[in-house]
Amino acid sequence: MRMRAQVRLLEDGRRLHLHDGPIDLIAEAFGETTEVEAAYRAAAERFVNVLDELCSELTFLRRATRTDGPLPSRTIARRMVAAVMPYCERTFITPMAAVAGAVAEEILGTMTAAGRFSRAYVNDGGDIALHLAPGEHYVVGMVERPDRPSLFGTATLDSAQPVRGIATSGWRGRSFSLGIADAVTVLADRAAMADAAATIIANAVDLPGHPSVVRLPACLLAPDSDLGDRFVTQGVGKLSSAEITAALDAGAAVAHSLLADGLICSAALHLRGNTRVVGREQLSTFGRLENLELGWSSASALH
């Protein structure tokens, strides 16, 4: 019998921790105590069923998405498919590319339906869904990589801007990447959209066939991976300045196309201490960068 989901308030008494198998969320809402408590109760009640729902459709969710393919029956799975659908004709992608963002959105939506508050976020391992009432804002801290947390930049997002989702992808993250980016952080209208786009852009930051890049089939590392026998990055050795520039150029070209298609609001691509920002005008409109070296989104830096 599978252990039940774990739900608890963290020691600060403000943040809600929701854990079940591979899903690990931090949620926080700001408002009257009764409203926040109602939101947390609703989030907990919804969360206990999330993993079982995803597992019930896991075979489908690990398959490549097709425009003419069937749709899943559950809400989170449908959100995942919608987020990756714009990419399925240009590259291989499965709904799993948007799972963290989609789960964060689902829990945040449950919270906002149950309580009234000024601000809230749900952070699913760095993929973050945001709620902002009129006149409110968040300052979002960014760290370069999850295994060596340090703040490299911030973005300020306010309620008048469309950004309600943040996601980061890269080869050092908890999910596999086909590229060599240390981190690609994306701001988008929704968390699931940002999650899918960060995956696509991070895959494109690459130097195919480079001898300093160690790659292995995903199925050797995780037999049930949705990437099958596709080679994923496991190490990046020495790169010249020209090679770093070339890899960032490749990723930036993809990011510019997604920006033009309205799929992202902005992106920051980071490799070996070099950062390329796409949509700088959007960033001045949709978010202000205090430092251009963006990295892994950190809920602890939200304020």
Summary of the structure (lengths in Angstrom):
residues: 303
radius of gyration: 18.5
end to end distance: 39.4
largest distance: 58.1
contacts: 1095
relative contact order: 0.14
helix: 35%
strand: 27%
